[in-house]
């Protein structure tokens, strides 16, 4: 598990193995969707304080943004596993879609040229 060069497929397999070994079973898809929302909220709180105008609460000062992002990824991988989504294939399709749909869209956006 110490491999720094992990693929999405390997991440999905590792999460699945962890669930089977330590987690008893996946939470329901609905529960995991709620947990994903909660984790995104925790990540957003840190970003709002670090990059936005809000100041840090004492309890937020030692929270690791990378760890919060990893929590989001963990729950997203759980949802992918339990709904039969191959994240590698989905990501490749999504990049192709964006590359075709947005080939010049952002280049022509005057708002991005500021």
PAMARKE-730168 format. One record per residue (C-alpha): residue number from 0; y, z, x. Coordinates in nm, 2 decimals. Layout:
N
SITE_NUM_Y_Z_X;
...
END
This chain:
114
SITE_0_0.00_0.00_0.00;
SITE_1_0.24_0.00_0.30;
SITE_2_0.27_-0.37_0.31;
SITE_3_0.63_-0.48_0.32;
SITE_4_0.54_-0.84_0.23;
SITE_5_0.40_-0.80_-0.12;
SITE_6_0.37_-1.08_-0.37;
SITE_7_0.44_-1.03_-0.74;
SITE_8_0.07_-1.09_-0.80;
SITE_9_-0.02_-0.81_-0.56;
SITE_10_0.24_-0.58_-0.72;
SITE_11_0.08_-0.65_-1.06;
SITE_12_-0.27_-0.57_-0.92;
SITE_13_-0.15_-0.25_-0.74;
SITE_14_0.02_-0.12_-1.06;
SITE_15_-0.29_-0.20_-1.26;
SITE_16_-0.51_-0.02_-1.01;
SITE_17_-0.28_0.28_-1.01;
SITE_18_-0.28_0.30_-1.39;
SITE_19_-0.66_0.28_-1.39;
SITE_20_-0.69_0.54_-1.11;
SITE_21_-0.42_0.79_-1.20;
SITE_22_-0.25_0.69_-1.52;
SITE_23_-0.55_0.71_-1.75;
SITE_24_-0.42_0.41_-1.95;
SITE_25_-0.11_0.21_-2.01;
SITE_26_0.14_0.35_-2.25;
SITE_27_0.18_0.13_-2.56;
SITE_28_0.40_-0.18_-2.52;
SITE_29_0.66_-0.02_-2.75;
SITE_30_0.66_0.30_-2.54;
SITE_31_0.69_0.10_-2.22;
SITE_32_0.98_-0.10_-2.37;
SITE_33_1.16_0.22_-2.45;
SITE_34_1.09_0.35_-2.09;
SITE_35_1.22_0.02_-1.95;
SITE_36_1.54_0.07_-2.14;
SITE_37_1.57_0.43_-2.01;
SITE_38_1.51_0.32_-1.65;
SITE_39_1.77_0.04_-1.68;
SITE_40_2.01_0.30_-1.81;
SITE_41_1.95_0.53_-1.51;
SITE_42_2.01_0.23_-1.28;
SITE_43_2.33_0.14_-1.47;
SITE_44_2.46_0.49_-1.44;
SITE_45_2.43_0.48_-1.06;
SITE_46_2.59_0.13_-1.04;
SITE_47_2.88_0.24_-1.27;
SITE_48_2.95_0.54_-1.04;
SITE_49_2.90_0.35_-0.71;
SITE_50_3.07_0.02_-0.79;
SITE_51_3.26_0.10_-1.10;
SITE_52_3.54_0.34_-1.19;
SITE_53_3.33_0.64_-1.28;
SITE_54_3.30_0.92_-1.03;
SITE_55_2.97_1.07_-0.93;
SITE_56_2.84_1.38_-1.11;
SITE_57_2.70_1.64_-0.87;
SITE_58_2.36_1.57_-1.01;
SITE_59_2.39_1.19_-0.93;
SITE_60_2.51_1.21_-0.57;
SITE_61_2.16_1.20_-0.41;
SITE_62_2.00_0.94_-0.64;
SITE_63_1.86_0.64_-0.46;
SITE_64_1.97_0.31_-0.63;
SITE_65_1.67_0.13_-0.47;
SITE_66_1.43_0.38_-0.62;
SITE_67_1.59_0.34_-0.96;
SITE_68_1.55_-0.04_-0.93;
SITE_69_1.18_0.01_-0.83;
SITE_70_1.14_0.22_-1.15;
SITE_71_1.27_-0.07_-1.36;
SITE_72_1.03_-0.31_-1.17;
SITE_73_0.74_-0.07_-1.22;
SITE_74_0.77_-0.06_-1.60;
SITE_75_0.84_-0.43_-1.62;
SITE_76_0.52_-0.49_-1.43;
SITE_77_0.33_-0.26_-1.67;
SITE_78_0.46_-0.46_-1.96;
SITE_79_0.36_-0.79_-1.79;
SITE_80_0.02_-0.66_-1.72;
SITE_81_-0.05_-0.54_-2.07;
SITE_82_0.08_-0.85_-2.23;
SITE_83_-0.10_-1.09_-2.00;
SITE_84_0.20_-1.23_-1.83;
SITE_85_0.15_-1.37_-1.47;
SITE_86_0.50_-1.28_-1.33;
SITE_87_0.46_-1.53_-1.04;
SITE_88_0.40_-1.82_-1.28;
SITE_89_0.67_-1.69_-1.51;
SITE_90_0.92_-1.66_-1.23;
SITE_91_0.85_-2.01_-1.09;
SITE_92_0.89_-2.16_-1.44;
SITE_93_1.22_-1.96_-1.49;
SITE_94_1.36_-2.08_-1.16;
SITE_95_1.28_-2.44_-1.24;
SITE_96_1.44_-2.40_-1.59;
SITE_97_1.75_-2.25_-1.43;
SITE_98_1.77_-2.51_-1.16;
SITE_99_1.76_-2.79_-1.42;
SITE_100_1.98_-2.63_-1.69;
SITE_101_2.24_-2.49_-1.45;
SITE_102_2.23_-2.76_-1.18;
SITE_103_2.61_-2.81_-1.20;
SITE_104_2.71_-2.56_-1.47;
SITE_105_2.83_-2.28_-1.23;
SITE_106_2.98_-2.52_-0.98;
SITE_107_3.21_-2.65_-1.25;
SITE_108_3.30_-2.30_-1.37;
SITE_109_3.66_-2.24_-1.27;
SITE_110_3.62_-1.87_-1.34;
SITE_111_3.38_-1.85_-1.04;
SITE_112_3.63_-2.02_-0.80;
SITE_113_3.87_-1.72_-0.79;
END
